């Protein structure tokens, strides 16, 4: 499974998307990530594990706490995947524009 597939699959779950979005502005400990979620801390930890395996988040230790933050590697994998569609769309647009020019 490619890096982009793992990342997209990980974000396919609504709870993981919420967790991922919480980390958008700053790194957080699991206790802060769990705030406002209707699931247990162990469940949050399982979601964090999936996000980490998809390289969407990374962990570093700060004292006795694990701090989670966005990992650019997973985001870049998704962006590369989506950029390939953009490149194809642009090439098709260019081809259509050139055909229109030829007919004028």
C-alpha positions as CSV (number, residue, x, y, z in Angstrom):
1,X,0.0,0.0,0.0
2,X,1.4,3.4,-1.0
3,X,2.0,6.2,1.5
4,X,-0.8,8.3,0.0
5,X,-3.2,5.3,0.3
6,X,-2.3,4.8,4.0
7,X,-2.8,8.6,4.6
8,X,-6.2,8.8,2.8
9,X,-7.4,5.6,4.4
10,X,-6.4,6.9,7.9
11,X,-8.4,10.1,7.3
12,X,-11.4,8.2,6.0
13,X,-12.5,7.8,9.6
14,X,-14.4,10.9,10.9
15,X,-12.9,10.6,14.4
16,X,-9.3,10.5,13.0
17,X,-10.1,13.6,10.8
18,X,-11.2,15.4,13.9
19,X,-8.1,14.4,15.8
20,X,-5.9,15.4,12.8
21,X,-7.6,18.7,12.6
22,X,-7.0,19.4,16.3
23,X,-3.3,19.0,15.7
24,X,-3.4,21.5,12.8
25,X,-2.6,24.6,15.0
26,X,-0.3,23.1,17.6
27,X,1.2,19.9,19.0
28,X,-0.9,18.4,21.8
29,X,-0.8,15.7,24.5
30,X,-3.4,12.9,24.3
31,X,-5.3,14.4,27.2
32,X,-5.9,17.6,25.2
33,X,-6.7,15.7,22.0
34,X,-9.3,13.6,23.9
35,X,-11.1,16.8,25.2
36,X,-14.5,17.1,23.6
37,X,-14.4,13.7,21.9
38,X,-17.1,11.1,22.8
39,X,-14.6,8.3,22.9
40,X,-12.2,7.0,25.6
41,X,-8.6,7.9,25.9
42,X,-7.5,4.4,24.9
43,X,-9.7,4.7,21.8
44,X,-8.0,8.1,21.0
45,X,-4.7,6.4,21.4
46,X,-5.7,3.7,18.9
47,X,-6.7,6.4,16.4
48,X,-3.4,8.2,17.0
49,X,-1.6,4.9,16.3
50,X,-3.3,4.6,12.9
51,X,-2.5,8.3,12.1
52,X,1.2,7.7,13.1
53,X,1.4,4.5,11.0
54,X,0.1,6.6,8.0
55,X,2.9,9.1,8.7
56,X,0.3,11.8,9.3
57,X,1.5,12.5,12.8
58,X,4.6,12.1,14.8
59,X,5.3,11.9,18.5
60,X,8.0,13.4,20.7
61,X,8.4,13.1,24.4
62,X,8.2,16.1,26.6
63,X,8.8,15.1,30.2
64,X,6.4,12.3,31.0
65,X,4.0,13.2,28.2
66,X,3.9,12.1,24.6
67,X,3.2,15.1,22.4
68,X,1.6,14.6,19.0
69,X,2.0,16.8,16.0
70,X,1.4,16.8,12.2
71,X,4.0,15.1,10.2
72,X,4.6,16.7,6.8
73,X,5.6,13.3,5.2
74,X,2.1,12.0,5.0
75,X,0.7,15.3,3.8
76,X,3.3,15.5,1.1
77,X,2.4,12.0,0.0
78,X,-1.3,13.0,-0.4
79,X,-0.4,16.2,-2.1
80,X,1.8,14.4,-4.6
81,X,-1.0,12.0,-5.4
82,X,-3.5,14.8,-5.9
83,X,-1.0,16.8,-7.9
84,X,-0.9,14.0,-10.4
85,X,-4.6,14.5,-11.1
86,X,-4.0,18.3,-11.4
87,X,-1.2,17.7,-13.9
88,X,-3.5,15.4,-16.0
89,X,-6.4,18.0,-15.8
90,X,-4.0,20.8,-16.9
91,X,-2.7,18.7,-19.8
92,X,-6.3,17.9,-21.0
93,X,-7.2,21.6,-20.7
94,X,-4.1,22.6,-22.8
95,X,-5.0,20.0,-25.4
96,X,-8.6,21.2,-25.6
97,X,-7.4,24.8,-25.9
98,X,-5.0,24.0,-28.7
99,X,-7.7,22.1,-30.6
100,X,-9.9,25.1,-30.3
101,X,-7.1,27.4,-31.6
102,X,-6.5,25.1,-34.6
103,X,-10.2,25.3,-35.6
104,X,-10.4,29.1,-35.5
